[in-house]
Amino acid sequence: MRPPTPLVHYGRYGALAFEFSGTIAAGAAVGYLLDRWLHTEPYGVTLCTLLAVAGGFARLIQVLRRFDRLDRDPEP
């Protein structure tokens, strides 16, 4: 089986960029809503954003390892 084309690589990494930034944006939005609901102004958004960054990096590493595995050993 042939290795993926550059277009496939661009699509993979482009989707990964949107997933990573979307995770952080969603964490910030949830934190903002929690702050408004619980009246804990800077703490909810800060905590949720930091948790989202950590989760985003964990997912980023997981997906990059999967892409590497797919590129090295393509399925028949």
C-alpha positions as YAML, in Angstrom:
chain: A
units: angstrom
residues:
- id: 1
  name: MET
  ca: [0.00, 0.00, 0.00]
- id: 2
  name: ARG
  ca: [1.23, 3.49, -0.86]
- id: 3
  name: PRO
  ca: [1.98, 6.10, 1.79]
- id: 4
  name: PRO
  ca: [-0.60, 8.87, 2.21]
- id: 5
  name: THR
  ca: [-0.45, 11.80, -0.15]
- id: 6
  name: PRO
  ca: [0.47, 15.29, 1.05]
- id: 7
  name: LEU
  ca: [-3.19, 16.27, 0.75]
- id: 8
  name: VAL
  ca: [-4.11, 13.55, 3.26]
- id: 9
  name: HIS
  ca: [-1.44, 14.85, 5.63]
- id: 10
  name: TYR
  ca: [-2.74, 18.42, 5.31]
- id: 11
  name: GLY
  ca: [-6.26, 17.23, 6.04]
- id: 12
  name: ARG
  ca: [-5.22, 15.23, 9.07]
- id: 13
  name: TYR
  ca: [-3.18, 17.98, 10.66]
- id: 14
  name: GLY
  ca: [-5.68, 20.67, 9.75]
- id: 15
  name: ALA
  ca: [-8.43, 18.73, 11.49]
- id: 16
  name: LEU
  ca: [-6.14, 18.22, 14.47]
- id: 17
  name: ALA
  ca: [-5.51, 21.95, 14.72]
- id: 18
  name: PHE
  ca: [-9.24, 22.66, 14.81]
- id: 19
  name: GLU
  ca: [-9.79, 19.93, 17.39]
- id: 20
  name: PHE
  ca: [-7.02, 21.28, 19.65]
- id: 21
  name: SER
  ca: [-8.15, 24.91, 19.48]
- id: 22
  name: GLY
  ca: [-11.81, 23.91, 19.78]
- id: 23
  name: THR
  ca: [-11.09, 21.97, 22.96]
- id: 24
  name: ILE
  ca: [-9.48, 25.01, 24.54]
- id: 25
  name: ALA
  ca: [-12.28, 27.32, 23.39]
- id: 26
  name: ALA
  ca: [-14.91, 24.95, 24.76]
- id: 27
  name: GLY
  ca: [-13.11, 24.77, 28.10]
- id: 28
  name: ALA
  ca: [-12.99, 28.56, 28.31]
- id: 29
  name: ALA
  ca: [-16.69, 28.81, 27.42]
- id: 30
  name: VAL
  ca: [-17.69, 26.25, 30.05]
- id: 31
  name: GLY
  ca: [-15.58, 28.07, 32.63]
- id: 32
  name: TYR
  ca: [-17.19, 31.39, 31.72]
- id: 33
  name: LEU
  ca: [-20.66, 29.93, 32.09]
- id: 34
  name: LEU
  ca: [-19.75, 28.33, 35.42]
- id: 35
  name: ASP
  ca: [-18.39, 31.66, 36.65]
- id: 36
  name: ARG
  ca: [-21.60, 33.45, 35.72]
- id: 37
  name: TRP
  ca: [-23.73, 30.76, 37.37]
- id: 38
  name: LEU
  ca: [-21.69, 30.39, 40.58]
- id: 39
  name: HIS
  ca: [-20.39, 34.01, 40.79]
- id: 40
  name: THR
  ca: [-16.74, 32.91, 41.05]
- id: 41
  name: GLU
  ca: [-15.44, 35.28, 38.39]
- id: 42
  name: PRO
  ca: [-11.84, 34.44, 37.50]
- id: 43
  name: TYR
  ca: [-11.58, 30.95, 38.94]
- id: 44
  name: GLY
  ca: [-13.92, 28.87, 36.81]
- id: 45
  name: VAL
  ca: [-12.67, 30.13, 33.47]
- id: 46
  name: THR
  ca: [-9.06, 29.76, 34.58]
- id: 47
  name: LEU
  ca: [-9.49, 26.24, 35.89]
- id: 48
  name: CYS
  ca: [-11.56, 25.00, 32.96]
- id: 49
  name: THR
  ca: [-9.18, 26.54, 30.43]
- id: 50
  name: LEU
  ca: [-6.16, 24.92, 32.07]
- id: 51
  name: LEU
  ca: [-7.94, 21.57, 32.19]
- id: 52
  name: ALA
  ca: [-8.88, 21.95, 28.53]
- id: 53
  name: VAL
  ca: [-5.27, 22.74, 27.58]
- id: 54
  name: ALA
  ca: [-4.07, 19.64, 29.42]
- id: 55
  name: GLY
  ca: [-6.77, 17.51, 27.78]
- id: 56
  name: GLY
  ca: [-6.02, 19.03, 24.39]
- id: 57
  name: PHE
  ca: [-2.33, 18.18, 24.67]
- id: 58
  name: ALA
  ca: [-3.12, 14.63, 25.80]
- id: 59
  name: ARG
  ca: [-5.42, 14.16, 22.81]
- id: 60
  name: LEU
  ca: [-2.86, 15.80, 20.50]
- id: 61
  name: ILE
  ca: [-0.17, 13.33, 21.54]
- id: 62
  name: GLN
  ca: [-2.58, 10.40, 21.22]
- id: 63
  name: VAL
  ca: [-3.65, 11.35, 17.69]
- id: 64
  name: LEU
  ca: [-0.09, 12.13, 16.53]
- id: 65
  name: ARG
  ca: [1.03, 8.69, 17.68]
- id: 66
  name: ARG
  ca: [-1.85, 7.15, 15.76]
- id: 67
  name: PHE
  ca: [-0.94, 9.10, 12.61]
- id: 68
  name: ASP
  ca: [2.66, 7.97, 12.95]
- id: 69
  name: ARG
  ca: [1.56, 4.36, 13.33]
- id: 70
  name: LEU
  ca: [-0.70, 4.64, 10.26]
- id: 71
  name: ASP
  ca: [2.10, 6.16, 8.18]
- id: 72
  name: ARG
  ca: [4.63, 3.49, 9.19]
- id: 73
  name: ASP
  ca: [2.34, 0.45, 8.95]
- id: 74
  name: PRO
  ca: [-0.50, 1.11, 6.51]
- id: 75
  name: GLU
  ca: [-3.32, -1.38, 6.73]
- id: 76
  name: PRO
  ca: [-3.69, -3.81, 3.80]
...
